[in-house]
Amino acid sequence: MDATDWSKQFVVLAISRKQLEVLGIPRHQVATLTDEDMARIAEILIAHHFDSEFDEDVVFTARLVLAEKRQH
């Protein structure tokens, strides 16, 4: 029997205040962002990136990895 957990998720996108700072937003501005603000930023990113185009990218990337496995 297959012991692989087919429902296991792998995180694709995560953001943090530190990452915003590294990306160039001044620390004093990042410090004003509440957890609710950060959640809103994440929701907007999800709405913009997780669409049918994202699904196509997932399938393309998975097929690349599978092709690499066949070469080994």
C-alpha positions as CSV (number, residue, x, y, z in Angstrom):
1,M,0.0,0.0,0.0
2,D,1.2,3.5,-0.9
3,A,2.3,5.3,2.3
4,T,2.7,8.7,0.6
5,D,0.4,11.4,2.1
6,W,-1.2,12.7,-1.1
7,S,-2.8,15.6,0.8
8,K,0.5,16.9,2.2
9,Q,1.0,20.5,1.2
10,F,4.3,22.2,0.3
11,V,4.4,26.0,0.9
12,V,4.9,28.0,-2.3
13,L,4.6,31.5,-1.0
14,A,5.3,33.1,2.3
15,I,6.1,36.6,3.3
16,S,7.5,38.2,6.4
17,R,8.3,41.7,7.7
18,K,12.0,40.8,7.4
19,Q,11.5,39.9,3.7
20,L,9.7,43.3,3.1
21,E,12.7,45.0,4.7
22,V,15.2,43.0,2.6
23,L,13.2,44.0,-0.5
24,G,13.7,47.6,0.2
25,I,10.8,48.9,2.3
26,P,12.3,51.0,5.1
27,R,12.3,49.3,8.6
28,H,10.2,52.1,10.1
29,Q,7.5,51.6,7.5
30,V,7.5,47.9,7.9
31,A,7.2,48.3,11.6
32,T,3.8,50.0,11.1
33,L,2.3,46.9,9.5
34,T,0.0,45.0,11.8
35,D,-0.6,41.2,11.5
36,E,-3.9,42.1,9.8
37,D,-2.0,44.3,7.3
38,M,0.4,41.4,6.6
39,A,-2.5,39.0,6.1
40,R,-4.1,41.5,3.7
41,I,-0.8,41.7,1.7
42,A,-0.8,37.9,1.6
43,E,-4.4,37.7,0.4
44,I,-3.7,40.2,-2.4
45,L,-0.7,38.2,-3.5
46,I,-2.7,35.0,-3.5
47,A,-5.4,36.7,-5.6
48,H,-2.9,37.9,-8.1
49,H,-0.7,34.8,-8.4
50,F,-2.9,31.7,-7.8
51,D,-4.9,31.7,-10.9
52,S,-5.1,29.5,-14.0
53,E,-1.7,30.8,-15.1
54,F,-0.2,29.6,-11.8
55,D,-1.8,26.2,-12.4
56,E,-0.1,26.1,-15.8
57,D,3.3,27.0,-14.2
58,V,2.8,24.2,-11.6
59,V,2.2,21.6,-14.3
60,F,5.1,22.8,-16.4
61,T,7.5,22.7,-13.4
62,A,6.3,19.3,-12.3
63,R,6.9,17.9,-15.8
64,L,10.4,19.4,-15.8
65,V,11.2,17.6,-12.5
66,L,9.7,14.4,-13.9
67,A,11.8,14.7,-17.0
68,E,15.0,15.2,-14.9
69,K,14.1,12.1,-12.9
70,R,13.9,10.1,-16.1
71,Q,17.3,11.2,-17.2
72,H,19.0,9.8,-14.0
